[in-house]
Amino acid sequence: MTDTKSRMLICSECYEPALLKSPREWTPAWGPLPPYSHWDGDPLCAVMTRDGYRSAEPKLVELP
């Protein structure tokens, strides 16, 4: 039997779908270009780190 569960990347802050694709707009002052974005091309939600605000990390979820 094979595992046929579907998985999806979501933003860990707003839970909207995410893509393994850099945001379409990014300012170098915000730090390194993140590899993930929301489906509409916007950066993932900003989160505070000790280095300042950074893009949230996505998480992989299983769909029912």
Backbone as JSON Lines, residues from 0, in Angstrom:
{"i":0,"aa":"M","n":[0.85,-1.18,0.0],"ca":[0.0,0.0,0.0],"c":[0.89,1.25,0.0]}
{"i":1,"aa":"T","n":[0.54,2.25,-0.77],"ca":[1.34,3.47,-0.87],"c":[0.69,4.6,-0.08]}
{"i":2,"aa":"D","n":[1.53,5.51,0.32],"ca":[1.05,6.69,1.03],"c":[0.55,7.7,0.0]}
{"i":3,"aa":"T","n":[-0.75,7.93,-0.03],"ca":[-1.33,8.84,-1.03],"c":[-1.79,10.15,-0.42]}
{"i":4,"aa":"K","n":[-1.37,10.43,0.79],"ca":[-1.78,11.68,1.43],"c":[-1.14,12.87,0.72]}
{"i":5,"aa":"S","n":[-1.92,13.9,0.5],"ca":[-1.4,15.12,-0.12],"c":[-0.82,16.02,0.96]}
{"i":6,"aa":"R","n":[0.2,16.75,0.58],"ca":[0.85,17.69,1.49],"c":[0.89,19.06,0.85]}
{"i":7,"aa":"M","n":[0.97,20.06,1.7],"ca":[0.96,21.43,1.22],"c":[1.82,22.29,2.12]}
{"i":8,"aa":"L","n":[2.54,23.26,1.53],"ca":[3.29,24.23,2.32],"c":[2.37,25.37,2.69]}
{"i":9,"aa":"I","n":[2.46,25.81,3.95],"ca":[1.69,26.97,4.4],"c":[2.61,27.9,5.19]}
{"i":10,"aa":"C","n":[2.24,29.17,5.23],"ca":[2.94,30.15,6.05],"c":[2.68,29.8,7.52]}
{"i":11,"aa":"S","n":[3.74,29.75,8.31],"ca":[3.57,29.37,9.72],"c":[2.9,30.45,10.56]}
{"i":12,"aa":"E","n":[2.72,31.65,10.01],"ca":[2.08,32.74,10.75],"c":[0.61,32.92,10.38]}
{"i":13,"aa":"C","n":[0.29,32.97,9.09],"ca":[-1.09,33.25,8.68],"c":[-1.81,32.01,8.14]}
{"i":14,"aa":"Y","n":[-1.07,30.93,7.94],"ca":[-1.6,29.65,7.47],"c":[-2.13,29.69,6.04]}
{"i":15,"aa":"E","n":[-1.75,30.7,5.26],"ca":[-2.11,30.74,3.85],"c":[-1.12,29.88,3.07]}
{"i":16,"aa":"P","n":[-1.5,29.42,1.88],"ca":[-0.6,28.58,1.08],"c":[0.72,29.29,0.77]}
{"i":17,"aa":"A","n":[1.79,28.5,0.73],"ca":[3.13,29.02,0.42],"c":[3.72,28.22,-0.73]}
{"i":18,"aa":"L","n":[4.68,28.83,-1.41],"ca":[5.38,28.2,-2.53],"c":[6.87,28.18,-2.28]}
{"i":19,"aa":"L","n":[7.55,27.19,-2.85],"ca":[9.0,27.15,-2.85],"c":[9.45,28.0,-4.03]}
{"i":20,"aa":"K","n":[9.31,29.31,-3.87],"ca":[9.65,30.3,-4.89],"c":[9.9,31.62,-4.16]}
{"i":21,"aa":"S","n":[10.99,32.27,-4.49],"ca":[11.31,33.55,-3.83],"c":[10.22,34.58,-4.12]}
{"i":22,"aa":"P","n":[10.03,35.54,-3.2],"ca":[9.05,36.6,-3.43],"c":[9.4,37.4,-4.68]}
{"i":23,"aa":"R","n":[8.38,37.96,-5.33],"ca":[8.61,38.72,-6.56],"c":[9.26,40.07,-6.28]}
{"i":24,"aa":"E","n":[9.09,40.59,-5.08],"ca":[9.75,41.85,-4.69],"c":[10.46,41.64,-3.36]}
{"i":25,"aa":"W","n":[11.69,42.15,-3.27],"ca":[12.46,42.0,-2.04],"c":[13.47,43.12,-1.98]}
{"i":26,"aa":"T","n":[13.7,43.67,-0.82],"ca":[14.68,44.72,-0.6],"c":[15.87,44.12,0.14]}
{"i":27,"aa":"P","n":[17.09,44.3,-0.36],"ca":[18.26,43.73,0.3],"c":[18.39,44.13,1.78]}
{"i":28,"aa":"A","n":[17.86,45.29,2.16],"ca":[17.93,45.72,3.57],"c":[17.16,44.76,4.48]}
{"i":29,"aa":"W","n":[16.25,43.97,3.91],"ca":[15.48,43.01,4.7],"c":[16.25,41.72,4.96]}
{"i":30,"aa":"G","n":[17.45,41.62,4.42],"ca":[18.26,40.42,4.61],"c":[18.3,39.59,3.35]}
{"i":31,"aa":"P","n":[18.8,38.37,3.47],"ca":[18.92,37.5,2.29],"c":[17.54,37.16,1.7]}
{"i":32,"aa":"L","n":[17.53,36.98,0.4],"ca":[16.29,36.63,-0.31],"c":[15.8,35.27,0.17]}
{"i":33,"aa":"P","n":[14.57,35.21,0.71],"ca":[14.06,33.93,1.18],"c":[13.63,33.04,0.01]}
{"i":34,"aa":"P","n":[13.69,31.73,0.18],"ca":[13.31,30.81,-0.89],"c":[11.81,30.56,-0.99]}
{"i":35,"aa":"Y","n":[11.02,31.12,-0.06],"ca":[9.58,30.85,-0.03],"c":[8.78,32.14,-0.13]}
{"i":36,"aa":"S","n":[7.56,32.03,-0.63],"ca":[6.64,33.17,-0.7],"c":[5.2,32.67,-0.57]}
{"i":37,"aa":"H","n":[4.28,33.62,-0.38],"ca":[2.86,33.28,-0.46],"c":[2.54,32.98,-1.93]}
{"i":38,"aa":"W","n":[1.41,32.36,-2.2],"ca":[1.04,32.0,-3.58],"c":[0.93,33.21,-4.48]}
{"i":39,"aa":"D","n":[0.64,34.39,-3.92],"ca":[0.5,35.58,-4.76],"c":[1.84,36.27,-5.03]}
{"i":40,"aa":"G","n":[2.95,35.68,-4.55],"ca":[4.29,36.23,-4.79],"c":[4.79,37.16,-3.71]}
{"i":41,"aa":"D","n":[3.94,37.48,-2.72],"ca":[4.38,38.32,-1.6],"c":[5.25,37.5,-0.64]}
{"i":42,"aa":"P","n":[6.16,38.15,0.07],"ca":[6.97,37.42,1.06],"c":[6.06,36.79,2.13]}
{"i":43,"aa":"L","n":[6.55,35.72,2.74],"ca":[5.81,35.17,3.88],"c":[5.78,36.22,4.98]}
{"i":44,"aa":"C","n":[4.87,36.09,5.91],"ca":[4.68,37.08,6.97],"c":[5.98,37.35,7.73]}
{"i":45,"aa":"A","n":[6.15,38.57,8.15],"ca":[7.35,38.97,8.89],"c":[7.26,38.49,10.33]}
{"i":46,"aa":"V","n":[8.37,37.98,10.84],"ca":[8.48,37.58,12.24],"c":[9.73,38.22,12.83]}
{"i":47,"aa":"M","n":[9.69,38.55,14.1],"ca":[10.83,39.17,14.76],"c":[11.83,38.09,15.17]}
{"i":48,"aa":"T","n":[13.09,38.29,14.82],"ca":[14.17,37.41,15.25],"c":[15.2,38.29,15.96]}
{"i":49,"aa":"R","n":[16.23,37.7,16.48],"ca":[17.22,38.56,17.14],"c":[18.04,39.36,16.13]}
{"i":50,"aa":"D","n":[17.91,39.02,14.85],"ca":[18.56,39.78,13.78],"c":[17.61,40.79,13.15]}
{"i":51,"aa":"G","n":[16.44,40.98,13.73],"ca":[15.44,41.89,13.17],"c":[14.32,41.08,12.52]}
{"i":52,"aa":"Y","n":[13.49,41.75,11.76],"ca":[12.38,41.07,11.11],"c":[12.88,40.23,9.95]}
{"i":53,"aa":"R","n":[12.35,39.04,9.85],"ca":[12.66,38.12,8.76],"c":[11.37,37.47,8.29]}
{"i":54,"aa":"S","n":[11.42,36.87,7.14],"ca":[10.29,36.15,6.59],"c":[10.04,34.88,7.41]}
{"i":55,"aa":"A","n":[8.78,34.56,7.68],"ca":[8.44,33.35,8.44],"c":[8.9,32.11,7.68]}
{"i":56,"aa":"E","n":[9.08,31.04,8.4],"ca":[9.39,29.74,7.78],"c":[8.07,29.05,7.47]}
{"i":57,"aa":"P","n":[7.98,28.42,6.32],"ca":[6.74,27.69,6.01],"c":[6.73,26.35,6.76]}
{"i":58,"aa":"K","n":[5.57,25.74,6.81],"ca":[5.51,24.39,7.36],"c":[4.72,23.51,6.41]}
{"i":59,"aa":"L","n":[5.05,22.24,6.42],"ca":[4.4,21.26,5.56],"c":[3.27,20.61,6.34]}
{"i":60,"aa":"V","n":[2.07,20.64,5.79],"ca":[0.92,20.03,6.46],"c":[0.3,18.98,5.54]}
{"i":61,"aa":"E","n":[-0.3,17.98,6.17],"ca":[-1.01,16.95,5.41],"c":[-2.45,17.39,5.23]}
{"i":62,"aa":"L","n":[-2.95,17.21,4.03],"ca":[-4.35,17.55,3.76],"c":[-5.23,16.35,4.08]}
{"i":63,"aa":"P","n":[-6.43,16.61,4.55],"ca":[-7.32,15.48,4.89],"c":[-7.72,14.69,3.66]}
